[in-house]
Amino acid sequence: MGKGDKAGEGKKTKGEGRDKGDGSSRDEGLSKKDYADLMEPLELQLNNLARWLLHSGKRLAVVVEGRDTAGKGGVIAAIADTLNPRLCRVVALPKPSERERTQWYFQRYVQHLPAAGEIVLFDRSWYNRAGVERVMGYCSEAEAQTFLKQTPTFEKLLVDDGLLLCKYWLTVDQAEQEERFAERLQDPLKRWKLSPIDLQARAKYAEYGAAREAMLEATHSKHAPWTLVDFNDQRRGRLTLIRHLLQQIPDVPLAPEAIDWPPLAQAPLKETFTAGLKPIAEA
């Protein structure tokens, strides 16, 4: 697996649009059509990556972290929606149960790591402890410091065991974050994304930034590096992250398995029902 670095990716230039996450942009930027055209070859490469993992028996875990509204769900969906859901899983864990609170911190995440031929996309991960838990007081400072000390060792054990581990932090400025919060507040289809935690987090932008810097300082390592991706423009951010992810995996083209597809032995049949039920249809 290639080495990342603690540097921004895909910087936005003057005049580029910022994606609202719903397929539109606030100014003249990357159009929905251009975005789809650029994504199409990446989707094919993602499918080749999945075939290579299945063929080689390798395991891939992708950690996607960032502030609220950064675009974690959108880029994870852009990756997962084109892949076989049996081989590509999205893990977005709720808050730990009372029993889980008594376990080794990493224990609840270990059980979700990929098996041979699988991809797991972590929509937030064990790094909750270095971010929201630390800033919002859900863990003690001693627990946070222990986490920062143990994480490089934990991740080295994973990588030494053959796991391909890619870690991404999605960057977003507060002005852009505020616009996205406002959009969620006004859109009834996005109100579910808002929580009381989000309201409190707005006043702690600087504190989250300080916690992130401490996290990067402690856990950016040669064996498990962080890559920062500019997500002030979500469309360009998705493209940049996916391109980088593909660069970390050996480019070994594998043709899809040949399938013998003979013609039907008879004329196509229509659905028939004998239990008195009929399918509903638009009037």
C-alpha positions as CSV (number, residue, x, y, z in Angstrom):
1,M,0.0,0.0,0.0
2,G,1.3,3.4,-0.9
3,K,2.2,6.1,1.6
4,G,0.0,9.1,2.3
5,D,1.0,12.3,3.8
6,K,-0.4,14.9,6.2
7,A,-1.2,17.4,3.4
8,G,-4.3,18.8,1.9
9,E,-5.6,17.3,-1.3
10,G,-7.7,18.9,-4.1
11,K,-7.5,22.5,-3.0
12,K,-10.3,24.6,-4.3
13,T,-9.4,27.4,-6.8
14,K,-11.1,30.7,-7.1
15,G,-14.5,30.5,-8.8
16,E,-15.0,26.8,-8.2
17,G,-18.5,25.8,-7.0
18,R,-19.3,24.2,-3.7
19,D,-21.6,21.2,-3.7
20,K,-24.6,21.4,-1.5
21,G,-24.6,17.6,-1.3
22,D,-27.9,17.4,-3.3
23,G,-26.5,17.5,-6.8
24,S,-26.5,21.3,-7.2
25,S,-23.8,23.9,-6.6
26,R,-23.9,27.4,-5.2
27,D,-21.9,29.0,-8.0
28,E,-20.4,28.1,-11.3
29,G,-18.3,25.0,-10.5
30,L,-18.3,21.4,-11.4
31,S,-21.6,20.6,-13.0
32,K,-23.6,17.5,-12.1
33,K,-23.0,16.1,-15.6
34,D,-19.2,16.8,-15.4
35,Y,-19.1,15.2,-12.0
36,A,-20.9,12.1,-13.3
37,D,-18.6,11.9,-16.3
38,L,-15.5,12.1,-14.1
39,M,-16.9,9.5,-11.6
40,E,-17.7,6.9,-14.3
41,P,-14.1,5.7,-14.9
42,L,-13.5,5.8,-11.2
43,E,-16.5,3.5,-10.5
44,L,-15.0,1.0,-13.0
45,Q,-11.7,1.2,-11.2
46,L,-13.4,0.7,-7.9
47,N,-15.0,-2.5,-9.2
48,N,-11.6,-3.7,-10.5
49,L,-10.2,-3.0,-7.0
50,A,-13.0,-5.1,-5.5
51,R,-12.2,-8.0,-7.9
52,W,-8.5,-7.7,-7.0
53,L,-9.3,-7.9,-3.3
54,L,-11.5,-11.0,-3.9
55,H,-8.9,-12.6,-6.1
56,S,-6.0,-11.9,-3.8
57,G,-7.8,-12.4,-0.5
58,K,-6.6,-9.0,0.7
59,R,-8.6,-6.9,3.2
60,L,-9.2,-3.2,2.9
61,A,-10.4,-0.8,5.7
62,V,-11.1,2.8,4.9
63,V,-11.5,5.3,7.8
64,V,-13.4,8.4,6.9
65,E,-13.3,11.2,9.6
66,G,-14.1,14.9,9.6
67,R,-16.2,17.5,11.2
68,D,-20.0,17.5,11.1
69,T,-21.3,18.2,7.5
70,A,-17.8,17.6,6.0
71,G,-19.3,15.0,3.6
72,K,-18.4,11.7,5.1
73,G,-21.6,10.0,4.2
74,G,-21.6,11.3,0.6
75,V,-18.1,10.0,-0.3
76,I,-18.7,6.7,1.4
77,A,-21.9,6.3,-0.6
78,A,-20.1,7.2,-3.8
79,I,-17.7,4.3,-3.1
80,A,-20.1,1.8,-1.8
81,D,-23.1,2.3,-4.1
82,T,-21.2,0.9,-7.1
83,L,-19.9,-2.2,-5.3
84,N,-21.3,-5.6,-4.3
85,P,-22.9,-5.0,-0.9
86,R,-21.9,-8.5,0.2
87,L,-18.2,-7.5,-0.2
88,C,-18.4,-3.8,0.7
89,R,-19.8,-2.9,4.1
90,V,-20.4,0.5,5.7
91,V,-19.9,0.6,9.4
92,A,-21.4,3.6,11.3
93,L,-21.7,2.5,14.9
94,P,-24.1,4.1,17.4
95,K,-23.0,5.2,20.8
96,P,-21.6,2.3,22.9
97,S,-23.9,0.3,25.1
98,E,-23.4,0.1,28.9
99,R,-21.7,-3.3,28.4
100,E,-19.5,-2.0,25.6
101,R,-18.4,0.9,27.8
102,T,-16.7,-1.7,30.1
103,Q,-14.8,-3.4,27.3
104,W,-11.4,-2.6,25.8
105,Y,-12.1,0.6,23.8
106,F,-11.1,-0.9,20.4
107,Q,-13.0,-4.1,21.0
108,R,-16.3,-3.0,19.4
109,Y,-14.5,-2.0,16.2
110,V,-12.4,-5.1,15.8
111,Q,-15.4,-7.3,15.2
112,H,-16.3,-5.1,12.1
113,L,-13.0,-5.3,10.4
114,P,-13.0,-6.9,6.9
115,A,-12.4,-10.6,6.1
116,A,-10.6,-11.8,3.0
117,G,-11.9,-10.1,-0.1
118,E,-13.9,-7.4,1.7
119,I,-13.9,-3.6,2.0
120,V,-15.1,-1.9,5.1
121,L,-15.8,1.8,5.1
122,F,-15.9,3.3,8.6
123,D,-18.2,6.3,8.8
124,R,-16.4,7.6,11.8
125,S,-14.4,5.0,13.7
126,W,-12.3,4.4,16.8
127,Y,-11.2,8.0,16.3
128,N,-14.4,9.1,18.0
129,R,-12.4,9.1,21.2
130,A,-9.9,11.6,19.8
131,G,-12.7,13.9,18.6
132,V,-16.2,14.2,19.8
133,E,-15.7,12.1,22.9
134,R,-12.8,14.3,24.0
135,V,-14.2,17.6,23.1
136,M,-17.7,17.0,24.4
137,G,-16.5,15.4,27.6
138,Y,-17.7,11.9,26.9
139,C,-14.4,10.4,28.0
140,S,-11.9,11.6,30.5
141,E,-8.6,13.3,29.5
142,A,-6.7,10.3,30.8
143,E,-8.8,8.0,28.5
144,A,-8.1,10.3,25.6
145,Q,-4.4,10.3,26.2
146,T,-4.4,6.5,26.6
147,F,-6.1,6.3,23.2
148,L,-3.6,8.5,21.5
149,K,-0.8,6.4,22.9
150,Q,-2.3,3.0,22.0
151,T,-3.7,3.8,18.6
152,P,-0.4,3.7,16.6
153,T,0.4,0.3,18.1
154,F,-3.1,-1.0,17.5
155,E,-3.0,0.1,13.8
156,K,0.5,-1.4,13.4
157,L,-0.8,-4.7,14.5
158,L,-3.6,-4.5,11.9
159,V,-1.2,-3.5,9.1
160,D,1.4,-6.1,10.1
161,D,-1.4,-8.7,9.9
162,G,-1.9,-7.7,6.2
163,L,-4.8,-5.3,6.5
164,L,-4.8,-2.5,4.0
165,L,-5.6,0.6,6.1
166,C,-6.4,4.0,4.6
167,K,-7.3,7.0,6.8
168,Y,-8.9,10.2,5.5
169,W,-9.7,13.5,7.2
170,L,-12.2,15.6,5.3
171,T,-11.5,19.3,5.8
172,V,-14.3,22.0,5.8
173,D,-14.1,25.7,6.9
174,Q,-16.6,27.0,9.4
175,A,-18.4,29.3,7.0
176,E,-19.1,26.4,4.7
177,Q,-20.1,24.2,7.7
178,E,-22.6,26.9,8.7
179,E,-24.2,27.0,5.3
180,R,-24.6,23.2,5.4
181,F,-26.1,23.3,8.9
182,A,-28.6,26.0,7.7
183,E,-29.5,23.9,4.7
184,R,-30.2,20.9,6.9
185,L,-32.3,23.0,9.2
186,Q,-34.4,24.2,6.2
187,D,-34.7,20.9,4.3
188,P,-37.2,18.5,5.9
189,L,-35.5,15.5,4.2
190,K,-32.2,16.4,5.9
191,R,-33.5,17.5,9.4
192,W,-32.6,14.0,10.7
193,K,-29.0,14.8,10.2
194,L,-29.1,17.5,12.9
195,S,-28.8,16.6,16.6
196,P,-28.3,18.5,19.9
197,I,-24.6,17.6,19.6
198,D,-24.4,19.5,16.4
199,L,-25.7,22.6,18.1
200,Q,-23.1,22.3,20.8
201,A,-20.4,21.5,18.3
202,R,-20.9,24.8,16.4
203,A,-19.5,26.7,19.4
204,K,-16.5,24.4,19.7
205,Y,-15.1,24.7,16.2
206,A,-11.7,25.8,17.5
207,E,-11.7,23.0,20.2
208,Y,-12.4,20.4,17.6
209,G,-9.5,21.8,15.5
210,A,-7.1,21.5,18.5
211,A,-8.3,18.0,19.2
212,R,-7.8,17.1,15.5
213,E,-4.2,18.5,15.5
214,A,-3.4,16.5,18.6
215,M,-4.8,13.4,17.0
216,L,-2.8,13.9,13.7
217,E,0.4,14.5,15.7
218,A,0.0,11.3,17.7
219,T,-1.5,8.9,15.0
220,H,0.0,10.0,11.7
221,S,2.6,7.2,11.1
222,K,4.5,5.6,8.4
223,H,2.5,2.4,8.6
224,A,-0.9,4.1,8.9
225,P,-0.7,7.7,7.6
226,W,-3.4,10.3,7.4
227,T,-4.4,12.0,4.2
228,L,-6.3,15.3,4.4
229,V,-8.8,16.0,1.6
230,D,-10.4,19.5,1.0
231,F,-14.1,19.0,1.2
232,N,-15.2,22.6,1.0
233,D,-16.3,21.5,-2.5
234,Q,-17.9,18.1,-2.0
235,R,-17.9,16.9,-5.6
236,R,-14.3,17.6,-6.1
237,G,-13.5,16.2,-2.7
238,R,-15.1,12.9,-3.5
239,L,-13.2,12.7,-6.8
240,T,-9.9,13.5,-5.1
241,L,-10.4,11.0,-2.3
242,I,-11.4,8.2,-4.6
243,R,-8.5,8.8,-6.9
244,H,-6.1,8.8,-4.0
245,L,-7.6,5.6,-2.6
246,L,-7.2,3.9,-6.0
247,Q,-3.5,4.9,-6.0
248,Q,-2.9,3.1,-2.7
249,I,-3.9,-0.3,-4.2
250,P,-1.9,-2.2,-6.8
251,D,-3.2,-1.5,-10.3
252,V,-3.8,-5.1,-11.4
253,P,-6.5,-5.2,-14.1
254,L,-8.7,-8.2,-13.8
255,A,-11.3,-9.0,-16.4
256,P,-14.8,-9.9,-15.0
257,E,-15.3,-13.6,-14.8
258,A,-16.8,-14.9,-18.0
259,I,-20.4,-16.0,-17.8
260,D,-22.0,-18.3,-20.3
261,W,-25.4,-16.7,-21.1
262,P,-27.4,-18.8,-23.5
263,P,-30.7,-17.6,-25.0
264,L,-34.0,-18.7,-23.4
265,A,-35.3,-22.1,-24.5
266,Q,-38.8,-20.6,-24.9
267,A,-40.5,-17.3,-25.4
268,P,-40.3,-15.0,-22.4
269,L,-43.0,-15.9,-19.8
270,K,-45.2,-13.4,-17.9
271,E,-45.7,-13.4,-14.1
272,T,-48.8,-15.4,-13.0
273,F,-50.4,-15.5,-9.6
274,T,-52.8,-18.1,-8.2
275,A,-53.4,-16.9,-4.6
276,G,-55.8,-14.2,-5.5
277,L,-53.2,-11.5,-5.2
278,K,-52.3,-9.0,-7.9
279,P,-49.3,-6.6,-8.1
280,I,-50.2,-2.9,-7.6
281,A,-49.4,-0.6,-10.5
282,E,-49.6,3.1,-11.2
283,A,-53.1,4.1,-12.3
